[in-house]
Amino acid sequence: MPVTGDNTPSKVSHTEHHITSIKTLSIVFGGLVFLTLLTVGTSRLDLGVMNVPVALLIAITKALLVVVIFMALRWDNKINAAIFAVGVLFVIVFISFILLDTMYRGDLSNTTKGTIMEMEAAEEALRAGERDLPPTEPPEPPGHEE
C-alpha cells in the first residue's frame, strides 16, 4: 500500500512499494544491535528456569523488528499480516509442546512394570488371598517387650 507522509496507508493503489526512511532503519538497526548485546549479556547470567524464556523473548523481539520494519509488513497488505500472525501462532503452539515435553524428560519414577490388566489381576489375587487368610493380630511395635 502506498503510504502518505505521516506513514498512514493511502487508498490510491497497491502497486507502489513503501520506502522506509534512513532514520527509521537506523533506529531499528540500533535496536537490533542492542538486543544482540543483551542476548550475549543474558547468556552469561544464570537465570535458572528463566534462561529459555528470556532468550526466546529477545529473539522474538528481534524477529518482529526485522519482519515489521525491514520486510515492510507494517505497510503491506493486511492479509499478509494475518498469514504471518497465524504462522507465529502455530510456532508458539509447537514450541509450547516441546517445552512441556522437555520439562518431564528423565521422569521415569512414575512408571511400573507390567500392563494395567496384569496389575489389576495381581490386586485381585491379593484381595482374594486376604479373604482366605484367618484374622491375625497386629504386630507388636518395636521395642515393646513383655
Secondary structure, DSSP 8 states (H G I E B T S, - for coil): --B-TTS-B-SS-SSS-----HHHHHHHHHHHHHHHHHHHHHHTS--GGGHHHHHHHHHHHHHHHIIIIIT-GGGS-HHHHHHHHHHHHHHHHHHHHHHHHHHTTT--TT--SS-HHHHHHHHHHHHHHHHHS--------TT---
